Amino acid sequence: MIVKEFPFLRIDVNEKTSVITMDWSGSFTSAQFREAVTYCMDVVAEKKLKYWLANSSLIGEIQPADQKWTSETLLPRLSELGVRKVALVIPEDLDSHLAITTIMVRGKEKSTFESHYFVKKEEALAWFKS
């Protein structure tokens, strides 16, 4: 079920499988990025979801300040909320790929969930079931 759409992001929730999926596409401002990510955290809290799938294959540039914010704010919060697994579909763009990797490496010590990178969204969804 699609929960919300932004011009750069579609958010889908499957309560049966406890998965929130974010399909990123295109560019966004820092304020838009943080608003969208905060909204997703709120949905996870409200619905007590256990799996976070960020399909970043077409994501726009994530600014360095937003990378830091994501590592320091999002990742610890997902752990607090009881998220078990975070799957990331890697971006096609090298700079965005490096940004996503940097976020995850910086936030690793502050998180308790498993994380994994994927090339395809279907592989990520299958991993949640394992």
For each residue, the residues with C-beta under 8 A, 3 or more apart:
1: 12 13 14 15
2: 5 10 11 12
3: 11 12 13 43
4: 10 11 39
5: 2 9 10 11
6: 9 10 11 28 32 36
7: 26 28
8: 24 25 26 27 28 32 36 60
9: 5 6 22 23 24 25 28 36
10: 2 4 5 6 22 23 25
11: 2 3 4 5 6 20 21 22 23 36 39 40 43
12: 1 2 3 20 21 22 23
13: 1 3 19 20 21 43 47 49
14: 1 17 18 19 21
15: 1 18 47 49
16:
17: 14 51 128 129
18: 14 15 47 48 49 50 51
19: 13 14 49 50 51 52 53 125 128
20: 11 12 13 40 43 44 47 49 51 52 53
21: 11 12 13 14 53 55 121
22: 9 10 11 12 36 40 52 53 54 55
23: 9 10 11 12 55
24: 8 9 54 55 56 57 58 59 60
25: 8 9 10 58 59
26: 7 8 58 60
27: 8 60 61
28: 6 7 8 9 32 33 36 60
29: 32 33
30: 33 34 63 65 66
31: 34 35
32: 6 8 28 29 35 36
33: 28 29 30 36 37 62 63 66
34: 30 31 37 38 66 69
35: 31 32 38 39
36: 6 8 9 11 22 28 32 33 39 40
37: 33 34 40 41 70 74
38: 34 35 41 42
39: 4 11 35 36 42 43
40: 11 20 22 36 37 43 44 52
41: 37 38 44 45 74 77 78 81
42: 38 39 45 46
43: 3 11 13 20 39 40 46 47 49
44: 20 40 41 47 48 49 52 78 81 83
45: 41 42 48 81
46: 42 43
47: 13 15 18 20 43 44
48: 18 44 45 81 82
49: 13 15 18 19 20 43 44 52 83
50: 18 19 82 83 84 85
51: 17 18 19 20 83 84 85 86 87 128
52: 19 20 22 40 44 49 78 83 85 86 87 113
53: 19 20 21 22 86 87 89 121 124 125 128
54: 22 24 86 87 88 89 100
55: 21 22 23 24 58 89 121 124
56: 24 59 88 89 90 91 96 100
57: 24 89 90 91 92 121
58: 24 25 26 55 91 92
59: 24 25 56 62 91 93 96 100
60: 8 24 26 27 28 96
61: 27 93 95 96 99
62: 33 59 66 67 70 96 99 100 103
63: 30 33 66 67
64: 67 68
65: 30 68 69
66: 30 33 34 62 63 69 70
67: 62 63 64 70 71 99 102 103 106
68: 64 65 71 72 106
69: 34 65 66 72 73 74
70: 37 62 66 67 73 74 75 103 107
71: 67 68 74 75 102 103 104 106 107 110
72: 68 69 75 76 106 107 110
73: 69 70 76 77
74: 37 41 69 70 71 77 78 107
75: 70 71 72 78 79 103 104 107 110 111
76: 72 73 79 80 107 110 111
77: 41 73 74 80 81
78: 41 44 52 74 75 81 83 86 111 113
79: 75 76 82 83 110 111 112 113
80: 76 77
81: 41 44 45 48 77 78
82: 48 50 79
83: 44 49 50 51 52 78 79 86 113
84: 50 51 113 114
85: 50 51 52 113 114 115 116 127 128
86: 51 52 53 54 78 83 111 113 114 115 116
87: 51 52 53 54 115 116 117 118 124 125 127 128
88: 54 56 100 104 115 116 117 118 124
89: 53 54 55 56 57 117 118 119 120 121 124
90: 56 57 97 100 117 118 119
91: 56 57 58 59 96 97 99 100
92: 57 58 96 97
93: 59 61 96 97
94: 97 98
95: 61 98 99
96: 56 59 60 61 62 91 92 93 99 100
97: 90 91 92 93 94 100 101
98: 94 95 101 102
99: 61 62 67 91 95 96 102 103
100: 54 56 59 62 88 90 91 96 97 103 104
101: 97 98 104 105 117
102: 67 71 98 99 105 106
103: 62 67 70 71 75 99 100 106 107
104: 71 75 88 100 101 107 108 115
105: 101 102 108
106: 67 68 71 72 102 103
107: 70 71 72 74 75 76 103 104 110 111
108: 104 105 111 115
109:
110: 71 72 75 76 79 107
111: 75 76 78 79 86 107 108 115
112: 79
113: 52 78 79 83 84 85 86
114: 84 85 86
115: 85 86 87 88 104 108 111
116: 85 86 87 88 124 127
117: 87 88 89 90 101
118: 87 88 89 90 121 123 124 127
119: 89 90 123
120: 89 123 124
121: 21 53 55 57 89 118 124 125
122: 125 126
123: 118 119 120 126 127
124: 53 55 87 88 89 116 118 120 121 127 128
125: 19 53 87 121 122 128 129
126: 122 123 129 130
127: 85 87 116 118 123 124 130
128: 17 19 51 53 85 87 124 125
129: 17 125 126
130: 126 127
